[in-house]
Amino acid sequence: MNETGCSEAMARQHISDLIEDYWKKLNKCYVDGSPFSKHYIETAINMARISQCIYQHGDAYGSPDNLFKNQARLLIVEPVSINEKVNS
């Protein structure tokens, strides 16, 4: 930011655009095929998901408000209730 003289908003938008482009590339590799195995691609996608979850609202890992801790608890620890309708 300081080197180019751009604003923080412009820098954030640029990073957001880069993230979007790389998501498209990852998804294309997953759908269209790649020289890498599906397991390798799934691991890369899962790492990208984790990174986006942690950093989508800033640095949630080092954040004092425990945002990431709450997100992790909700995703991993708290059970998800599923209401199934039984057709009779």
Z-matrix of the N, CA and C atoms (Angstrom, degrees):
N
C 1 1.438
C 2 1.527 1 110.30
N 3 1.323 2 116.56 1 -49.71
C 4 1.457 3 119.74 2 -178.14
C 5 1.519 4 111.51 3 -67.16
N 6 1.326 5 117.17 4 -33.00
C 7 1.459 6 120.67 5 -178.30
C 8 1.520 7 112.08 6 -69.75
N 9 1.315 8 117.38 7 -35.45
C 10 1.463 9 120.59 8 -176.24
C 11 1.516 10 113.30 9 -97.92
N 12 1.332 11 117.24 10 -15.86
C 13 1.455 12 120.80 11 179.96
C 14 1.517 13 114.07 12 78.38
N 15 1.322 14 117.74 13 15.27
C 16 1.462 15 119.32 14 179.50
C 17 1.526 16 110.16 15 -85.24
N 18 1.305 17 115.26 16 162.76
C 19 1.463 18 120.30 17 -178.97
C 20 1.529 19 110.07 18 -79.20
N 21 1.320 20 115.73 19 165.47
C 22 1.461 21 120.31 20 177.79
C 23 1.526 22 110.68 21 -63.48
N 24 1.325 23 116.89 22 -38.57
C 25 1.468 24 120.73 23 179.33
C 26 1.529 25 110.82 24 -62.47
N 27 1.334 26 116.81 25 -41.71
C 28 1.465 27 120.44 26 178.50
C 29 1.528 28 110.72 27 -65.63
N 30 1.324 29 116.90 28 -40.69
C 31 1.464 30 120.96 29 179.33
C 32 1.525 31 110.69 30 -64.42
N 33 1.327 32 116.76 31 -43.04
C 34 1.466 33 120.50 32 178.47
C 35 1.532 34 110.72 33 -63.28
N 36 1.325 35 117.07 34 -41.01
C 37 1.464 36 120.75 35 179.07
C 38 1.525 37 110.57 36 -64.44
N 39 1.328 38 117.17 37 -40.12
C 40 1.461 39 121.30 38 178.84
C 41 1.532 40 110.33 39 -62.19
N 42 1.320 41 117.33 40 -45.76
C 43 1.463 42 121.15 41 178.55
C 44 1.524 43 110.17 42 -63.35
N 45 1.320 44 116.99 43 -41.38
C 46 1.466 45 121.15 44 177.94
C 47 1.528 46 110.81 45 -60.78
N 48 1.326 47 117.00 46 -41.05
C 49 1.469 48 121.35 47 177.82
C 50 1.532 49 111.10 48 -64.94
N 51 1.341 50 116.81 49 -40.71
C 52 1.463 51 120.35 50 177.63
C 53 1.525 52 111.05 51 -62.48
N 54 1.323 53 116.22 52 -43.54
C 55 1.463 54 120.64 53 178.90
C 56 1.523 55 110.36 54 -60.71
N 57 1.321 56 116.59 55 -44.30
C 58 1.466 57 120.57 56 179.38
C 59 1.526 58 111.18 57 -61.49
N 60 1.344 59 116.99 58 -43.07
C 61 1.463 60 120.76 59 179.07
C 62 1.528 61 111.47 60 -61.90
N 63 1.329 62 116.91 61 -42.96
C 64 1.459 63 119.61 62 -178.84
C 65 1.524 64 112.13 63 -71.15
N 66 1.331 65 117.66 64 -31.74
C 67 1.468 66 119.44 65 173.49
C 68 1.520 67 109.74 66 -62.15
N 69 1.324 68 116.56 67 -42.03
C 70 1.464 69 120.14 68 178.78
C 71 1.525 70 110.70 69 -61.69
N 72 1.341 71 117.05 70 -42.28
C 73 1.466 72 120.92 71 179.28
C 74 1.526 73 111.37 72 -64.88
N 75 1.337 74 117.05 73 -43.19
C 76 1.464 75 120.35 74 178.54
C 77 1.525 76 111.13 75 -61.91
N 78 1.319 77 116.15 76 -45.56
C 79 1.462 78 119.92 77 -179.76
C 80 1.525 79 111.72 78 -65.05
N 81 1.331 80 116.87 79 -37.23
C 82 1.464 81 120.87 80 177.88
C 83 1.527 82 110.27 81 -63.92
N 84 1.322 83 117.27 82 -43.29
C 85 1.470 84 120.55 83 177.30
C 86 1.520 85 111.02 84 -61.21
N 87 1.307 86 115.99 85 -38.06
C 88 1.465 87 119.97 86 -178.57
C 89 1.527 88 111.16 87 -69.36
N 90 1.320 89 116.43 88 -41.51
C 91 1.466 90 120.56 89 -175.73
C 92 1.530 91 112.05 90 -82.53
N 93 1.327 92 117.12 91 -47.22
C 94 1.465 93 121.23 92 -173.13
C 95 1.522 94 114.27 93 -83.87
N 96 1.287 95 117.23 94 -13.01
C 97 1.454 96 119.80 95 -177.38
C 98 1.515 97 110.74 96 100.48
N 99 1.291 98 114.39 97 158.17
C 100 1.449 99 121.39 98 -175.57
C 101 1.523 100 107.85 99 -157.10
N 102 1.330 101 117.90 100 159.24
C 103 1.468 102 118.85 101 175.64
C 104 1.537 103 112.06 102 -68.21
N 105 1.330 104 116.64 103 -14.41
C 106 1.459 105 120.83 104 178.90
C 107 1.523 106 109.87 105 -87.66
N 108 1.319 107 116.27 106 156.54
C 109 1.464 108 120.56 107 179.76
C 110 1.525 109 110.27 108 -70.58
N 111 1.334 110 115.79 109 158.39
C 112 1.474 111 121.01 110 178.07
C 113 1.523 112 110.57 111 -59.86
N 114 1.334 113 117.33 112 -37.20
C 115 1.465 114 120.58 113 -179.62
C 116 1.531 115 111.02 114 -63.00
N 117 1.327 116 116.38 115 -40.41
C 118 1.466 117 120.74 116 178.74
C 119 1.528 118 110.21 117 -64.63
N 120 1.313 119 116.57 118 -44.35
C 121 1.466 120 121.04 119 -179.70
C 122 1.519 121 110.54 120 -66.35
N 123 1.338 122 117.50 121 -41.49
C 124 1.465 123 120.41 122 177.82
C 125 1.528 124 111.32 123 -62.35
N 126 1.331 125 116.91 124 -37.85
C 127 1.464 126 120.54 125 176.86
C 128 1.524 127 110.46 126 -64.18
N 129 1.323 128 117.13 127 -43.57
C 130 1.467 129 120.58 128 178.36
C 131 1.523 130 110.84 129 -62.28
N 132 1.321 131 117.12 130 -41.83
C 133 1.464 132 120.98 131 179.13
C 134 1.523 133 110.45 132 -65.57
N 135 1.330 134 117.20 133 -41.96
C 136 1.464 135 119.77 134 178.75
C 137 1.525 136 111.99 135 -64.28
N 138 1.331 137 117.40 136 -37.57
C 139 1.471 138 120.11 137 176.74
C 140 1.526 139 110.33 138 -65.57
N 141 1.319 140 116.74 139 -38.92
C 142 1.466 141 120.00 140 177.11
C 143 1.519 142 110.85 141 -64.95
N 144 1.324 143 116.92 142 -39.38
C 145 1.468 144 120.65 143 177.74
C 146 1.522 145 111.19 144 -62.25
N 147 1.327 146 116.15 145 -44.78
C 148 1.465 147 120.41 146 179.44
C 149 1.523 148 109.97 147 -61.93
N 150 1.323 149 116.64 148 -46.01
C 151 1.467 150 120.62 149 -179.74
C 152 1.516 151 111.49 150 -61.07
N 153 1.318 152 116.71 151 -43.84
C 154 1.460 153 119.32 152 -179.93
C 155 1.520 154 110.74 153 -66.04
N 156 1.314 155 117.10 154 -39.31
C 157 1.466 156 121.02 155 178.72
C 158 1.527 157 110.55 156 -61.73
N 159 1.325 158 116.86 157 -41.82
C 160 1.464 159 120.62 158 -177.60
C 161 1.521 160 111.50 159 -72.94
N 162 1.326 161 117.95 160 -42.63
C 163 1.462 162 121.00 161 -169.58
C 164 1.524 163 115.29 162 -105.94
N 165 1.331 164 120.11 163 5.11
C 166 1.457 165 120.26 164 -175.63
C 167 1.522 166 113.55 165 -66.09
N 168 1.320 167 117.93 166 -25.27
C 169 1.468 168 121.33 167 178.81
C 170 1.522 169 110.80 168 -116.07
N 171 1.321 170 117.29 169 32.68
C 172 1.455 171 121.30 170 -176.17
C 173 1.519 172 109.03 171 103.42
N 174 1.314 173 116.42 172 -160.65
C 175 1.458 174 121.77 173 -177.77
C 176 1.520 175 110.04 174 -85.42
N 177 1.319 176 116.69 175 82.78
C 178 1.465 177 120.26 176 -177.22
C 179 1.520 178 112.08 177 -71.38
N 180 1.331 179 117.98 178 -23.25
C 181 1.461 180 120.48 179 -178.60
C 182 1.523 181 110.86 180 -65.87
N 183 1.316 182 117.27 181 -44.80
C 184 1.460 183 121.21 182 -179.84
C 185 1.512 184 113.31 183 -97.01
N 186 1.314 185 116.62 184 9.03
C 187 1.460 186 121.82 185 -176.38
C 188 1.524 187 111.40 186 -71.10
N 189 1.330 188 116.95 187 134.51
C 190 1.467 189 119.65 188 -179.62
C 191 1.527 190 113.94 189 -74.87
N 192 1.330 191 118.43 190 -11.52
C 193 1.466 192 119.51 191 -176.64
C 194 1.533 193 113.51 192 -90.16
N 195 1.323 194 117.72 193 7.49
C 196 1.468 195 123.23 194 175.75
C 197 1.528 196 113.79 195 59.32
N 198 1.325 197 117.45 196 29.09
C 199 1.461 198 120.71 197 178.72
C 200 1.525 199 111.15 198 -59.29
N 201 1.334 200 116.24 199 -47.58
C 202 1.464 201 119.64 200 -179.04
C 203 1.523 202 111.37 201 -65.38
N 204 1.313 203 116.71 202 -39.73
C 205 1.466 204 120.54 203 179.11
C 206 1.530 205 110.13 204 -59.53
N 207 1.311 206 116.64 205 -43.26
C 208 1.465 207 120.45 206 178.42
C 209 1.525 208 111.54 207 -66.67
N 210 1.343 209 117.20 208 -41.16
C 211 1.466 210 120.31 209 178.32
C 212 1.525 211 110.62 210 -62.42
N 213 1.335 212 116.78 211 -45.19
C 214 1.460 213 120.73 212 -179.86
C 215 1.525 214 110.61 213 -63.47
N 216 1.314 215 117.03 214 -41.62
C 217 1.462 216 120.82 215 179.29
C 218 1.526 217 110.20 216 -61.43
N 219 1.326 218 116.63 217 -44.96
C 220 1.463 219 120.20 218 -179.48
C 221 1.530 220 112.39 219 -66.52
N 222 1.337 221 117.00 220 -35.60
C 223 1.462 222 120.48 221 -178.36
C 224 1.524 223 113.52 222 -78.98
N 225 1.331 224 116.43 223 -34.81
C 226 1.459 225 119.96 224 -170.60
C 227 1.526 226 113.29 225 -107.97
N 228 1.318 227 117.29 226 -43.83
C 229 1.459 228 121.06 227 -170.52
C 230 1.519 229 112.97 228 -89.87
N 231 1.322 230 116.70 229 -49.11
C 232 1.462 231 120.56 230 -175.67
C 233 1.525 232 110.38 231 -71.30
N 234 1.317 233 117.83 232 131.83
C 235 1.462 234 119.63 233 178.97
C 236 1.527 235 111.13 234 -71.45
N 237 1.300 236 114.93 235 149.21
C 238 1.459 237 121.25 236 176.64
C 239 1.521 238 106.90 237 -99.37
N 240 1.311 239 116.13 238 123.10
C 241 1.464 240 118.56 239 -179.72
C 242 1.521 241 109.56 240 -84.01
N 243 1.298 242 114.64 241 134.75
C 244 1.458 243 121.15 242 179.44
C 245 1.517 244 107.29 243 -121.37
N 246 1.302 245 115.11 244 118.84
C 247 1.461 246 120.54 245 178.00
C 248 1.516 247 108.42 246 -97.95
N 249 1.308 248 114.99 247 112.45
C 250 1.460 249 119.59 248 179.55
C 251 1.516 250 109.25 249 -98.10
N 252 1.313 251 115.07 250 133.07
C 253 1.458 252 120.05 251 175.52
C 254 1.523 253 107.87 252 -92.26
N 255 1.280 254 115.08 253 131.34
C 256 1.459 255 120.11 254 178.84
C 257 1.518 256 107.88 255 -101.20
N 258 1.321 257 115.12 256 119.64
C 259 1.469 258 120.01 257 177.86
C 260 1.518 259 109.01 258 -80.43
N 261 1.298 260 115.63 259 126.60
C 262 1.466 261 118.51 260 178.72
C 263 1.505 262 111.51 261 -122.71
